[in-house]
Amino acid sequence: MNDTPGWAPPGSAPSDGQETGIPRPSEPVDSSGPAGNWSSTQPPAGQWSPPSSPGPGAPPPAPGWGGRPQGPGWGRPHAARPGVIPLRPLGVGEILDGAVSTMRAHWRTVLGLTLAVSVIAQTAIILVQRYLLPEPPSIDANATGSEALRQTADSFQASMLDLGPSLLITMVATLFTTAVLTVVISRSVLGRPVTLSDAWTEARPRLLPLLGLTLLLAVMAVAIMAVGLLPGFLLGDTAGLGLAFLGLLAACVVLAWLMVRFSLASPALMLERQSITASMRRSAKLVRGAWWRTFGILVLTWLLTLLVAVVIGIPFGFIAMVVDGGGMSAFLTDGANSFGWSFLIVSGIGDVVVATITYPLSAGVTALLYVDQRIRREALDLELARAAGLPGYDNRS
């Protein structure tokens, strides 16, 4: 077991047919197996018994729950907690609390990274909004039929072009923060200190594979949306508009299913030193049988980040409009590229504050969700306890 932040390999057996010489995680136990989503070392339900007090000179009771030492209480397993989470299957609240606890425990590292990346990214976005955004197309409110459809398509295309540079910058910023914060979280699970320099040194070799994974998922999303929308736009009449709407709905369903299926690919790539395709297969294997739970946790995290963005963004937006004078009226008449510098700077500060909070929250939830799924399927908690150097786990098979 390599107890560095990469946990490579955290398991004990090859999986996914990787090439020889690359650390490989243990094969997860599928829900169809004898142990369901748990390690094959787990006893069947109903075999827990209350601990009894051994007599003088008697050996201590054997650990229960698949080798996990039991604590006081009637059969309730005691979970070791060397870091921000207990080493056992996690609840939704514990995953969220673990992400927040990581931010508190390593606030210098987390704040230094996210603040620096957010300032650089937001400065680039402001410059793009000020100088590179094209003029918005004119819209005739009285247009009907094919002309209205054409204007709608032109407006949608212009909106995508406006959002493209900002999305690209945000994607790169998320890439850096996700890579480094995943390392920070892996250390915090083991209860170990970490500096920004240490985390960057650990994450840097994985940046290019992570970039490739991010681009592959982005291209996949664009292709799915194009397949859903293109037939309706090619048809080009009222029926085409309805077909485009149905295609959009179908594309969103397929895209949501795939994004949840591959949502754990990023931590698998970082922490198991997986290749791009192997990390996607790994994520699909871990999510199998837990798609709805994973979807619910990701949606809850998205809603929390949206709430943070709204709570912080509305006051900054109001201040920006007051400072800029006619910012909102200019936006309604001339578009986003008509904003003054004061509006862009004040709103950009609000975006920096939002990103500084939401980046580590999202990265933390994703990494801890990956850890939770591995604990449930592969008894990773035993490997983590050994890596953390907890007593009673050193020579346990």
C-alpha positions as a printed NumPy array, in Angstrom:
array([[  0.   ,   0.   ,   0.   ],
       [  1.38 ,   3.33 ,  -1.01 ],
       [  0.099,   5.678,   1.666],
       [  0.874,   8.843,  -0.252],
       [ -2.076,  11.083,  -1.125],
       [ -2.538,   9.181,  -4.352],
       [ -3.499,   5.984,  -2.511],
       [ -2.008,   4.092,  -5.442],
       [ -2.878,   1.304,  -5.29 ],
       [ -5.554,   1.517,  -2.544],
       [ -6.773,  -1.99 ,  -3.321],
       [ -5.049,  -5.307,  -3.58 ],
       [ -6.039,  -6.842,  -6.908],
       [ -5.888,  -5.796, -10.564],
       [ -8.996,  -4.53 , -12.268],
       [-10.195,  -3.162, -15.56 ],
       [ -7.49 ,  -4.925, -17.521],
       [ -4.834,  -2.251, -17.055],
       [ -1.343,  -2.75 , -18.345],
       [  1.334,  -4.278, -16.143],
       [  3.383,  -1.896, -14.064],
       [  0.687,   0.675, -13.377],
       [ -0.829,   0.614,  -9.873],
       [ -4.298,  -0.858, -10.093],
       [ -7.171,  -0.641,  -7.625],
       [ -9.074,  -3.604,  -6.37 ],
       [-11.974,  -4.99 ,  -8.334],
       [-15.281,  -3.737,  -6.896],
       [-17.804,  -6.302,  -5.83 ],
       [-20.939,  -5.93 ,  -7.917],
       [-24.366,  -5.788,  -6.357],
       [-25.128,  -9.142,  -7.934],
       [-22.43 , -10.848,  -5.87 ],
       [-22.912, -12.546,  -2.541],
       [-22.065,  -9.423,  -0.578],
       [-24.049,  -6.852,  -2.516],
       [-22.307,  -3.516,  -2.458],
       [-19.996,  -4.535,   0.366],
       [-16.656,  -6.251,   0.419],
       [-16.697, -10.003,   0.211],
       [-15.228, -10.066,   3.718],
       [-18.436,  -8.702,   5.243],
       [-20.529, -11.096,   7.376],
       [-24.191, -11.473,   6.463],
       [-26.694,  -9.256,   8.219],
       [-27.874, -10.418,  11.6  ],
       [-24.573, -11.906,  12.774],
       [-23.505,  -8.967,  14.889],
       [-23.598,  -9.706,  18.593],
       [-23.218,  -7.493,  21.645],
       [-19.677,  -7.327,  22.944],
       [-18.996,  -9.336,  26.059],
       [-16.42 ,  -8.599,  28.697],
       [-13.59 , -11.118,  28.442],
       [-12.391, -12.696,  31.631],
       [ -8.908, -12.24 ,  33.062],
       [ -6.292, -13.476,  30.629],
       [ -8.857, -14.105,  27.892],
       [ -7.971, -12.882,  24.386],
       [ -9.816,  -9.822,  23.112],
       [-12.884, -10.437,  20.973],
       [-12.328, -10.72 ,  17.24 ],
       [-13.114,  -7.611,  15.249],
       [-16.418,  -7.604,  13.449],
       [-17.95 ,  -5.948,  10.408],
       [-15.488,  -7.264,   7.856],
       [-12.408,  -6.741,  10.034],
       [-13.492,  -3.357,  11.414],
       [-12.996,  -3.128,  15.182],
       [-16.223,  -2.75 ,  17.118],
       [-16.694,  -0.109,  19.73 ],
       [-19.001,   0.114,  22.733],
       [-22.671,  -0.52 ,  22.135],
       [-24.839,  -3.421,  21.05 ],
       [-23.207,  -4.483,  17.802],
       [-22.666,  -0.906,  16.622],
       [-19.333,  -0.798,  14.753],
       [-16.85 ,   1.817,  15.876],
       [-15.534,   3.881,  12.949],
       [-11.986,   5.148,  13.116],
       [-11.669,   8.805,  12.184],
       [ -8.094,   9.87 ,  11.496],
       [ -9.206,  12.843,   9.392],
       [-12.285,  14.721,   8.236],
       [-14.564,  11.681,   7.775],
       [-15.219,   8.481,   9.722],
       [-13.854,   5.434,   7.915],
       [-17.158,   3.748,   7.151],
       [-19.964,   4.202,   4.61 ],
       [-20.941,   7.86 ,   4.664],
       [-24.29 ,   9.586,   4.759],
       [-25.101,  12.594,   2.599],
       [-24.593,  14.973,   5.512],
       [-21.214,  13.426,   6.325],
       [-20.032,  13.896,   2.743],
       [-21.006,  17.566,   2.798],
       [-19.555,  18.009,   6.285],
       [-16.309,  16.363,   5.155],
       [-15.969,  18.827,   2.282],
       [-16.559,  21.791,   4.607],
       [-14.244,  20.334,   7.258],
       [-11.477,  20.071,   4.662],
       [-11.927,  23.759,   3.874],
       [-11.633,  24.594,   7.575],
       [ -8.735,  22.265,   8.357],
       [ -6.615,  23.379,   5.384],
       [ -7.985,  26.866,   4.875],
       [ -4.623,  28.395,   3.996],
       [ -4.02 ,  25.913,   1.193],
       [ -7.635,  25.903,  -0.038],
       [ -8.11 ,  29.654,   0.178],
       [ -4.74 ,  30.416,  -1.394],
       [ -5.442,  28.158,  -4.367],
       [ -9.07 ,  29.02 ,  -5.038],
       [ -8.601,  32.75 ,  -4.518],
       [ -5.626,  32.932,  -6.878],
       [ -7.298,  30.835,  -9.583],
       [-10.6  ,  32.724,  -9.221],
       [ -8.941,  36.146,  -9.553],
       [ -7.014,  35.107, -12.661],
       [-10.043,  33.448, -14.254],
       [-12.402,  36.31 , -13.482],
       [ -9.929,  38.89 , -14.815],
       [ -9.745,  36.972, -18.084],
       [-13.555,  36.727, -18.261],
       [-13.936,  40.48 , -17.685],
       [-11.467,  41.26 , -20.463],
       [-13.32 ,  38.903, -22.806],
       [-16.671,  40.471, -21.956],
       [-15.297,  43.947, -22.475],
       [-13.356,  43.514, -25.692],
       [-14.161,  40.243, -27.471],
       [-17.921,  39.735, -27.275],
       [-19.634,  40.344, -30.649],
       [-22.572,  42.651, -31.109],
       [-25.838,  40.876, -30.259],
       [-28.165,  40.205, -33.224],
       [-31.229,  42.383, -33.624],
       [-34.532,  40.751, -32.729],
       [-37.844,  41.732, -34.32 ],
       [-40.595,  41.176, -31.763],
       [-43.223,  41.101, -34.549],
       [-41.541,  38.375, -36.603],
       [-43.522,  35.185, -37.187],
       [-43.09 ,  31.807, -38.83 ],
       [-39.748,  30.915, -40.362],
       [-38.361,  34.415, -39.728],
       [-39.046,  34.103, -36.011],
       [-37.401,  30.652, -36.025],
       [-34.369,  32.059, -37.845],
       [-34.034,  34.906, -35.357],
       [-34.358,  32.462, -32.465],
       [-31.606,  30.299, -33.937],
       [-29.386,  33.364, -34.479],
       [-29.985,  34.519, -30.918],
       [-29.185,  31.057, -29.555],
       [-26.005,  30.901, -31.631],
       [-24.92 ,  34.341, -30.405],
       [-25.593,  33.335, -26.811],
       [-23.467,  30.22 , -27.213],
       [-20.648,  32.275, -28.724],
       [-20.884,  34.72 , -25.814],
       [-20.801,  31.923, -23.256],
       [-18.069,  29.92 , -24.988],
       [-14.986,  31.883, -23.834],
       [-16.3  ,  32.199, -20.282],
       [-17.095,  28.495, -20.123],
       [-13.645,  27.636, -21.45 ],
       [-11.93 ,  29.832, -18.866],
       [-14.116,  28.426, -16.097],
       [-13.342,  24.882, -17.248],
       [ -9.594,  25.493, -17.057],
       [ -9.953,  27.106, -13.621],
       [-12.04 ,  24.181, -12.4  ],
       [ -9.436,  21.801, -13.797],
       [ -6.629,  23.304, -11.715],
       [ -8.661,  23.555,  -8.533],
       [-10.077,  20.047,  -8.879],
       [ -6.635,  18.516,  -9.402],
       [ -5.015,  20.207,  -6.418],
       [ -8.026,  20.023,  -4.087],
       [ -8.457,  16.305,  -4.718],
       [ -4.944,  15.805,  -3.374],
       [ -5.731,  18.035,  -0.38 ],
       [ -8.857,  15.995,   0.369],
       [ -6.961,  12.708,   0.084],
       [ -4.522,  13.965,   2.722],
       [ -7.294,  15.295,   4.947],
       [ -9.048,  11.896,   4.935],
       [ -5.855,  10.427,   6.398],
       [ -5.514,  13.303,   8.864],
       [ -2.245,  14.523,   7.409],
       [ -1.073,  18.104,   6.902],
       [ -0.614,  19.396,   3.38 ],
       [  0.801,  22.574,   1.909],
       [ -0.059,  24.131,  -1.426],
       [  3.409,  23.234,  -2.693],
       [  2.96 ,  19.584,  -1.708],
       [ -0.475,  19.386,  -3.297],
       [  0.721,  21.024,  -6.512],
       [  3.718,  18.673,  -6.749],
       [  1.406,  15.688,  -6.339],
       [ -1.239,  16.935,  -8.789],
       [  0.946,  18.368, -11.549],
       [  1.733,  15.053, -13.337],
       [ -1.996,  14.351, -13.645],
       [ -3.027,  17.7  , -15.138],
       [ -2.729,  16.67 , -18.794],
       [ -4.734,  13.448, -18.351],
       [ -7.32 ,  15.4  , -16.362],
       [ -7.471,  17.999, -19.141],
       [ -7.991,  15.219, -21.674],
       [-10.796,  13.736, -19.568],
       [-12.465,  17.145, -19.195],
       [-12.259,  17.854, -22.93 ],
       [-13.559,  14.386, -23.797],
       [-16.594,  14.826, -21.539],
       [-17.191,  18.329, -22.954],
       [-17.018,  17.072, -26.551],
       [-19.351,  14.231, -25.625],
       [-21.849,  16.713, -24.177],
       [-21.687,  18.967, -27.262],
       [-22.128,  16.   , -29.592],
       [-25.166,  14.732, -27.7  ],
       [-26.79 ,  18.176, -27.72 ],
       [-26.051,  18.582, -31.435],
       [-27.615,  15.216, -32.26 ],
       [-30.718,  16.19 , -30.317],
       [-31.139,  19.684, -31.781],
       [-29.869,  19.348, -35.354],
       [-32.846,  17.502, -36.918],
       [-35.276,  20.149, -35.716],
       [-33.129,  23.038, -36.931],
       [-32.668,  21.38 , -40.332],
       [-36.418,  20.97 , -40.719],
       [-36.746,  24.724, -40.257],
       [-40.481,  25.326, -39.659],
       [-42.934,  25.157, -36.772],
       [-42.765,  21.365, -36.765],
       [-38.991,  21.658, -36.706],
       [-39.164,  23.849, -33.623],
       [-41.241,  21.206, -31.841],
       [-38.862,  18.479, -32.961],
       [-35.904,  20.508, -31.699],
       [-37.606,  20.868, -28.308],
       [-38.205,  17.112, -28.048],
       [-34.634,  16.468, -29.159],
       [-33.395,  18.855, -26.492],
       [-35.307,  16.979, -23.794],
       [-33.995,  13.617, -24.973],
       [-30.44 ,  14.954, -25.175],
       [-30.678,  16.339, -21.633],
       [-31.812,  12.963, -20.281],
       [-28.985,  11.094, -22.025],
       [-26.459,  13.726, -21.   ],
       [-27.539,  13.618, -17.346],
       [-27.266,   9.835, -17.288],
       [-23.767,   9.874, -18.791],
       [-22.47 ,  12.741, -16.645],
       [-23.538,  10.979, -13.45 ],
       [-22.127,   7.703, -14.736],
       [-18.733,   9.351, -15.312],
       [-18.869,  11.756, -12.357],
       [-16.239,   9.799, -10.387],
       [-13.776,   9.57 , -13.273],
       [-11.853,  12.644, -12.123],
       [-10.964,  11.366,  -8.603],
       [-10.275,   7.902, -10.041],
       [ -7.84 ,   9.456, -12.508],
       [ -6.14 ,  11.521,  -9.805],
       [ -6.031,   9.1  ,  -6.871],
       [ -5.565,   5.778,  -8.678],
       [ -3.267,   7.097, -11.429],
       [ -5.724,   5.787, -14.006],
       [ -5.702,   6.582, -17.718],
       [ -8.58 ,   8.562, -19.221],
       [-10.553,   5.602, -20.542],
       [ -9.758,   3.445, -17.507],
       [-10.953,   6.187, -15.159],
       [-14.238,   6.406, -17.075],
       [-14.716,   2.661, -16.814],
       [-13.792,   2.841, -13.148],
       [-16.39 ,   5.547, -12.515],
       [-19.069,   3.581, -14.347],
       [-18.27 ,   0.53 , -12.219],
       [-18.422,   2.476,  -8.955],
       [-21.668,   4.259,  -9.862],
       [-23.35 ,   1.048, -11.006],
       [-26.25 ,   0.289,  -8.697],
       [-25.969,   3.706,  -7.028],
       [-26.89 ,   6.015,  -9.907],
       [-29.848,   7.667,  -8.196],
       [-27.959,   8.185,  -4.947],
       [-25.039,   9.717,  -6.828],
       [-27.414,  11.858,  -8.873],
       [-29.185,  13.092,  -5.743],
       [-25.95 ,  14.048,  -3.98 ],
       [-24.636,  15.856,  -7.059],
       [-27.918,  17.727,  -7.529],
       [-27.951,  18.704,  -3.847],
       [-24.386,  19.999,  -4.177],
       [-25.351,  21.951,  -7.29 ],
       [-28.317,  23.485,  -5.476],
       [-26.081,  24.495,  -2.562],
       [-23.57 ,  26.131,  -4.891],
       [-26.43 ,  27.861,  -6.708],
       [-27.762,  29.131,  -3.387],
       [-24.331,  30.485,  -2.479],
       [-24.067,  32.144,  -5.892],
       [-27.479,  33.775,  -5.528],
       [-26.997,  34.915,  -1.923],
       [-23.622,  36.465,  -2.719],
       [-24.259,  37.47 ,  -6.324],
       [-27.448,  39.491,  -5.808],
       [-25.908,  42.054,  -3.406],
       [-22.822,  42.436,  -5.598],
       [-24.992,  42.767,  -8.697],
       [-27.106,  45.455,  -7.053],
       [-24.004,  47.349,  -5.952],
       [-22.551,  47.007,  -9.454],
       [-25.664,  48.521, -11.049],
       [-25.693,  51.38 ,  -8.549],
       [-22.011,  52.13 ,  -9.165],
       [-22.347,  51.803, -12.941],
       [-25.454,  53.95 , -13.198],
       [-27.457,  52.654, -16.169],
       [-25.992,  49.159, -16.208],
       [-29.279,  47.258, -16.401],
       [-30.876,  49.573, -18.973],
       [-27.76 ,  49.332, -21.121],
       [-27.861,  45.541, -20.84 ],
       [-31.493,  45.416, -21.98 ],
       [-30.834,  47.614, -24.994],
       [-27.248,  46.893, -26.077],
       [-26.305,  43.565, -24.489],
       [-23.618,  42.407, -22.073],
       [-20.74 ,  44.108, -23.904],
       [-22.206,  47.555, -23.067],
       [-21.399,  47.297, -19.352],
       [-18.963,  49.801, -17.916],
       [-15.758,  48.936, -16.135],
       [-17.24 ,  49.64 , -12.721],
       [-20.061,  47.164, -13.272],
       [-17.729,  44.462, -14.554],
       [-15.217,  44.923, -11.721],
       [-17.763,  44.913,  -8.881],
       [-19.671,  41.941, -10.284],
       [-16.342,  40.214, -10.936],
       [-15.416,  40.585,  -7.263],
       [-18.678,  38.896,  -6.352],
       [-17.914,  36.072,  -8.78 ],
       [-14.482,  35.633,  -7.196],
       [-16.06 ,  35.305,  -3.753],
       [-18.575,  32.771,  -5.079],
       [-15.899,  30.711,  -6.837],
       [-13.638,  30.732,  -3.773],
       [-16.434,  29.069,  -1.791],
       [-17.969,  26.778,  -4.402],
       [-14.817,  25.346,  -6.014],
       [-13.644,  23.464,  -2.902],
       [-17.199,  22.429,  -2.027],
       [-17.804,  20.796,  -5.415],
       [-14.371,  19.18 ,  -5.562],
       [-14.708,  17.946,  -1.983],
       [-18.099,  16.336,  -2.508],
       [-16.948,  14.561,  -5.68 ],
       [-13.778,  13.195,  -4.061],
       [-15.57 ,  12.071,  -0.895],
       [-18.364,  10.491,  -2.932],
       [-15.674,   8.459,  -4.688],
       [-14.185,   7.448,  -1.315],
       [-17.638,   6.505,  -0.032],
       [-18.376,   4.274,  -3.014],
       [-15.031,   2.513,  -2.622],
       [-15.69 ,   1.973,   1.075],
       [-19.095,   0.494,   0.288],
       [-17.849,  -1.787,  -2.49 ],
       [-14.237,  -2.58 ,  -1.63 ],
       [-13.744,  -1.96 ,   2.117],
       [-11.384,   0.908,   1.328],
       [-11.754,   2.034,   4.944],
       [ -9.393,  -0.781,   5.988],
       [ -6.787,   0.37 ,   3.482],
       [ -7.156,   3.97 ,   4.626],
       [ -6.845,   2.969,   8.276],
       [ -3.625,   1.135,   7.493],
       [ -2.349,   4.098,   5.486],
       [ -3.165,   6.419,   8.387],
       [ -1.154,   4.174,  10.722],
       [ -4.045,   3.462,  13.079],
       [ -3.288,   0.827,  15.755],
       [ -4.803,  -2.591,  15.153],
       [ -4.746,  -2.341,  11.352],
       [ -1.039,  -2.74 ,  10.556],
       [ -0.884,  -6.47 ,   9.916],
       [ -4.541,  -7.152,   9.311],
       [ -5.301,  -9.065,   6.129]])
